Amino acid sequence: MQLSRPAYRCLQCTIRRASLPSLLGRRFGITASPKEEVSVEKTSTHRPSRQIDNPNTVTIRWQERRLSKKGIQPVGSRRRRAALKSTSSIPFEQLPYQCFQEARKVLLEDREEKLKQIEEERKRIAKIQSIPAIQLGGENTKKAKLVRMQKYLEHLKILADINDPIIKKRYEDGLGDMNRPIYRFLADREWRQYRRLITMQRINQMHVVPDVLPHLDPTAEVTLWFGRRKIPPGELVDSRISETPAKLKVQVFDKGERLLSVIVVDPDVPNLETDEFLYRCHFLGVNIPIGPASPLLPLAPLSAESQIAIPWIPPHAQKGSAYHRMSTFVLQQREGEIVDLQMVQDFLKGKAQFNLRSFRDRFLLKPVGVHMFRTIWDEGTAGVMSRAGIEGADIELRRPKPEKLPYKKKDSKRYR
């Protein structure tokens, strides 16, 4: 059977097109063969996954928020985490820099000298403790000398670690142990350089001192939260946010456990009868244990039988009144003493207002920390007051108009 020339050419082109990919695929093709595709699929299942949830290397904001929801905080700054993510995992103390390693040798020699001085000072303290007080001039003289020697010993402990790069790295990463003197020293120095100045500026600017207390020198950092929201000092807080009890973080910078009292005072309660302002206590808690390594202090779970004298009253302001300064004071109790809750309730009984000065003097308390936020009438205040059973939401305060001066006719001779 003979085909015409055009039909033969078409048939020849289709044969060439069908055979060309198979030939080129085996010689020059970049796609994998069926066997290779199966092997690639098997190896891809064993490929290590990206560590997007690693707190040491996370750099994206939504990944940081996801870690925070899990209760894990990212370590250090974002720039530091990006540097760790792009470099090899070499331990910090083994960085291959000659100058760094030589400097570490000098610092280690200095640390060894400080450790020897610490041992010598401990021996001196033990020797002084074994000497009778009569030979040293009395019990008070011996106690004062031991206090000075203990203070110098703590100073030597700080000098032994102040130049250690490993210590500084762990502190900047938020991994420092607050039971060690060096980390407490670094935290105290950082707090006094900025955050303490901001707090004292707000306290003095809003005249919390001397309206509530005549003098205050904070030695502990007080941070306040409502839920997950951190409240900066002096901020105006919505009444619906402050309806639930606050959570505090009281960071102390000296060693040892101690008992604290927490008092929330509103010094701007208007008294319409006497046309003056009164003090109202919104929370009073005593016998609250705290330490340098355990600074968290939520007010809600405190014991009503031995710690809470006045439960949380939601901050509120009547319509027409100015903002109220909600002042939170942290007072340290005397060492080894527990405040009797019944005595506190007897002290508060029958008093029209709360006076923090008399309360401090009565129970021998020492103010160590302070925080302040403001509240004002807003769209949720009426609901907050009704849920808490507080009266006065239907009253609007207005300032009286000043009396006009009597009209006095001027002398017409002046204009002639």
Beta strands, then each sheet from edge to edge (+ up, - down):
strand 1: 221-226
strand 2: 229-231
strand 3: 247-251
strand 4: 258-271
strand 5: 276-290
strand 6: 296-298
strand 7: 308-310
strand 8: 324-332
strand 9: 366-375
sheet 1: 2+ 1- 3+ 6-
sheet 2: 7+ 5- 4+ 8- 9+
end
